[in-house]
Amino acid sequence: MFDRDIWQEIFHTLKNNKLRTFLTGFSVGWAIFILVMLLASVNGMQNGFTNQFNDDATNTIFVRPGTTSKAYAGFEKDRRIQFENDDYQYIKQSFPKEIEQISARYFANTNARYKSETGSYPFQGVHADFQVIEKTIITKGRYFNNIDVLNKAKVAIIGRKVKEDLFNKEDAVGKFVEFNGLPFRIIGIFTDEGDDNAERRIYAPITTLQRNYGNTNNINQIALTYNSSYDLTEALEFSQRLEDIMKRRHKISPEDQAGINVWNYAEAFDNISSFSSVLNAISIGVGFLILIAGIVGIGNIMVFTIKERTKEIGVRKALGAMPKQIINLVLLESTFITALSGFIGLIFAWIILSLIGPTINTPAFSNPSVSLSTVITATIILIVAGVLAGLIPAIKAANVKPIVALSDK
């Protein structure tokens, strides 16, 4: 393998067939480049999907009321379901062992004013457990607690963007801000792993918003986290039980999918995983098809090269060259062309991903990249491809009879 004469012959052959070698090598390099870029793109889509859910606990379930699509138990269809505080208590008491955190949500909008600064923001009333469910990170001050909820305290926490809008560089904690004309004391500033819109929200105790913004017991949604040790099957089974009891409670047909919506992150992650697996399989299939075309091209050029060198091979065999030596020469040449062109395509793709990948960060596509295992796998594929490309031509060269080769014109 490390025989100097053999490598001199290989380079001499490549030099005499520059265009043919370049075009063949280009097909292999392009195949590896496409394969790596496709796999990186799939990874980027998967990162984008995952990032959309990154600002909530992964074992979260959201229960939302809807409008019935079927008549049931004496009620007509198109009945609007409304959740109330009792629904929150009912779920909490029905699953004491399965539920880790639970919070009702009451949605409103508010016009905020602090001194001369104003702004319009989403205003949500939640329970104290919602901090864990939403993965809200308090950077200054504190989150409101169960005592604040029980006392209907007029306190609020504001997102980083709200703080920048209303307070600029001034300390916000402890200050009073008017929300729709009512003063609330700011007790905390938070950040969120979601997008900037998540940090343009304001949270307050749900009891406070229900009393001051409608004097109602209505809630818009129930969010909860279940036992984090559950696998996918257990998580989906719990979701189904939760949906069943809420349908029975609100007299909704078991077949009605519109009356109540139970959305489980576990199912979303499973769908993403399945979708990504399909895309990965397609990407690998496309890459391999292109790579096979390159291998066929290299095989053809090796066959043509051997035909041109038939007399030379005959002389070698007449002088005592073993078939193994002829095979090694051809295999080394094909493997070298494949590996070199493939590595160039691989490095080119790696450079592009390193430069551009970290700058891409959208909700649907984020930081496309390839893992080390992908690079190692691609390297192994290159070596195997080189051997396969030269195998048939090498066997053909080894079977050349000296008397026939020497008489070849």
N, C-alpha and C positions, 0 to 999 in steps of 0.2 A: 504493500500500500504506500509505503514511503520511499519507494524506489525512484531515484531522481530521473532515470531514463524514461520511466513510464510517464511521469508528469510532464517531461519535456515533449513527449509524443502527444499527450493530451492537449497541451497548449498549442502545439504546432497544428493539430487538426482543427482546433477552434479558430485559430488565426486564419487558416485557409478557407474557412466557411463562416465568415463574420456575420453576414446578413442572415443566413439560415439559422445560425446559432442564436442570434439576437431575437429573431422572431419567435423561435421555439421557447427560449428562456422567458421572453416577455409573456407568453401565454401562461406559464407556470407562475411567474411573479404576480401577474394580474389576478390569477385564481386565488392565490393566498391573500392578496390585498383585499379582494372582494369578500372572501370568507371572514377575515378579521373585522372588516368594516360592518358586515351584516350582523355578526355576533355582538359587536359593540353597540350597534343601533338597537338591537333587541334589549341589551342590558340597559341602554339609555331609556327606552320606553318603560322597562320594568322599574327603573329608579323613579321616573316621573310618576307612575301610578302609585308607587309606594309613598313618595313624598306627599301626595295628596292626602294620605291618611296618617301622615307622620305626626300631626299635631293632636291626635287623639290616642288614648290607650288602645292597644291592638285587640283586647278582649272586650270591646265595647259593643253594645246593642242600643239602637235608637228605635223607640216605639212611637209611631205617628198615627194620629187619627186621619181618616179619609172620608170618602162618600161611598155608601153601599151601592153595589151594582146588581144586587138580587133582592127580591122580596123575601122576607123571612119572619116567622113568629108573629104574624099579623102586621108587620111593618112593611110599607112599600119600599121599593128601591129608590135610589138617589137620596137616601137619608144621610144627612151630615152628622158624623160622629164628633162629639165634643168631650175631651178629657177634662176632668176636674181633680182637685186635690185628693179626693177619695181614691181615685185611680192610682195615684202615686203611692198612697198608703196600702192599697190592696196588693199591688205588686210587691212592695217591700215586705209585707207580712206573709205573702204566699210563698216566697222563696228566701227564707232567712239564711239558709246554708249555702245556696248557690250564688247569691248576690254579694259582691264585695263593696261597691259603691253605687249609689243611686241618687238621681236628682231630677226633679221636674224642671221644665224650662218655660218661661213666659216671655214672649217676644214683644218688643216695642221699639219705637224710634224716638230720639230725643234731640232737641235743640239745646246744645250746651253753651253756657256763657261763663267766662271768668274774666272779670274786669272788662277790657275792651275786645277781648278775643271771643269768637263764637265759632260754632261748628255743628254739623248734623251727623249723628252717629247711631249705629244699632245699639239698643239698650236691652240687655237680657237679665231677667230675674231667674236665679238658680239657687240650689241648695249648696251647702259648704262642700259636699262630696264632689261637686263638679270640677273642682280644682284638679283632682286626680284624673277624672274622666277626660278632661280636655287637655291634660298635661300643661296646665298653665304655670308658668315660671314667674314667681314674684321676685322682682329685682330690688324692690325697696318697699318697706312697710310690711303689710300682712294681708292675707286673704280674710274675708269675713268668716265667722264661725257659726255654730249652731245657735249660740246665744243671740247673735245679731239677727238670725232668721226668726227665732222665737219672739224677740222683742220688736220685730219689724223696724229695725234700726235704719235710719237714712244715711247709710254709708255705701261707698262704691269703690271699686278698683277700676283703673283705666289702663288701656293698652299704651304701649310705648309711643305710637303715632299720635294718639289723643293727647298725651302729655306734651309732646313736641308742638302740637298745634296750639294748645291752650296756654301752656306755661313756658314754652321755649326753654330757657336754661334755669328758670326758677324752680325751686323745690315744690312739688305738688302735694306731698303727703301732709295731711293735717289741714289743708286748705278746703274752703267750701266752694263748690261749683253749683250753679243753677242748672238743673235739668228740667226743661219745660216749665221754668219759673219756680221750681221747688229746690231748696238748698240741700245738697248732699255733701257729706264730709268725705274727702278722698283718703282712704286708709292704705292704699297700695298701688304700685305700678307693676305691670306684668309684661312679659314677652311671650311669644307663641312660636312654635316651630313651623307653623303654617306660613302663608304668605302675609304681605303687609296688611291685607284686609282684616286678618284675624287680630291684628294689633290696633285696629281702629274701632274696637268694641269697648263697651262699658258693661260691667257686671255689678249687680246689686242683689241683696237678699230677695228671693222670689215673693215673700210675704209683703215686703215693702212695695214692690211694683204692683202687685195685685191690689193692694189697698189704695195706692195713690194714682194708679193708671187704669181706672175702670171699676174699682171696688168690686172685684170679682173673685170667684174660686176657680175660674177656668185656667187651664194650662195648655200649651201648644204641643208639648212633646215630653217624653220621659226618656232619659238616658241612664244607662247603667253599665257596670262592668261585672262580669260573672267570674267564677272560679278560674284563675289563670292557669291551673293545671289541666284544664279540659283540653282534650284533643279535638280535631275537627268534627268527628262524629258526635262527641258529647256536646260540643258547642252548638251544632245545628239542631240536635235533639232538644236542647234547652230552649232554643229560639222557637221551636215548634210548640213546645208546652206553653211558653209565654204567649204566643199568638192564640193558642186554643182557649186559654182562660180569659183573655181579653175579648175574644169573639163571643164567648158564652156570656160574659158580663154585660156586653153591649147589644146582645141579641142580634148577632151577625151570622149569616150562613157560613158553615165551615168551608164551603167551596168559594166563598166571596173573597177574592184577592184584593179588592179595592177598599173595603171598609176599614181595615187596619193594616198598616205596613210595619213589619218588624225587620229591621235591617241590621245584619250581623257582619262585622268586619271580617270574621273568620271566613265567611262565604266569599266576600270580596277578594281576600287574599288568595283563596283557593282558586277562584276564577282567573285572577292575575297570573298565578303560577301555571295554571293549565294553558292559558293563552300564550305565555312566554315560552312554555315548552314546545308548543306547536310552531311558534315563530323560530325558535332555535333549530328545530328539526328541519324546517323549510330552508333556513339559512345554510345549515350544514349541507343539505341536499344540493342546493344551488352551487355552493362552493365546490363540492366534490365533483359535480358535473363539469364545471369549468376546469377543475384540476385534471380530471380524466382526459379532457380534450388536450390539455398540455402534455400529459403523459403520452398520449397517442402521437402527438407531434414530435416529442423527443424520440419515441420509438421509431418513427418514420425516418427521422434524420440519422439515427444510428444505423438503421438498415441501409440507407443510402450511402452512409460513410463506409460501412463494411464492404458494400459492393465495390466502392471505389478502391478499397484497400485489399481486395481479394488476393491479388498477387503478393502483396506484402505479407499478408497472413500466411499464405502458402510457403513463402520463404522462411518465415519464423518456424512453422511446423516442420519444414524440411531440415532445419538446423537443430531441431530437438525441442522446440517449445511445447510444453504440455498444454492440453486443452484448458486446464485450470488457469494457466497464465493468460491465455487469450480471453477467457471469460472475465477474469479480474480486470483486465485492461478495459474492456467494453463497459463493464459495470461501474468502474471508477469514473469513466468519462461521463456516462449518463447521470450518475449520482451527483457528480460535481456540477454539471449544468443545472440540474434540478435544484440542488441545495443552494447554489449561489443565487440563482434568479429568485427562488422562493424566499430566501433570507432578505434580499433587496426589497421584495414586495412586503414582507413582514415588517421590516424596519421602517419603510416608508409609511405604512399604516400606523405603526406605533408612534411615529413622530407627529403625524397629523392629529391623532387622538390626544396626545400629550399637550399639544399646543391649543387645540380648539375645544376638546372635550370639557375641561373645567369651566369654560366660559358659557357653556350652554346650560341653562337652568330655567326650564319652563314647566308649567303644570303637567304637560303630557310627555316631556322629554327632558332628561336631566343627566349630565355628565356621562356620555357614552364612553365606555372603556372595556378593556379585555383583561381577564385575570391571568396570572402567571401560568396556571394550569393550561389555559388556552394556547399560550405561546409555546409551552413545552409540547403539547399535543400537535400543534402545527409543525414543530420541528421534526417530531417523529414521523409525521405524515410525509414531510419532504424527503426524508431519508428513504422511507419505504417506497415512495413514488419514484425516486431515482432508480432504485433497484428493479422495480417492476418495469420501468420504461426501458431498461437495458437488458432485461432478462432474455427475452426472445431473440433479439439481435445477437446477444452474447453466445447463446446456445448455437445459433446458426453459424456464427464465426468459428466456434470451436469444432464444428462438424465439417468445416471445409477440408477437402482432401488436397494434400500438397500437389499431386500431379495435375488435378483439375485447375487449382489456383494458378499454378505456374504457366499453364497453357491459356489462361484467361487473357483476353485482349481488351 
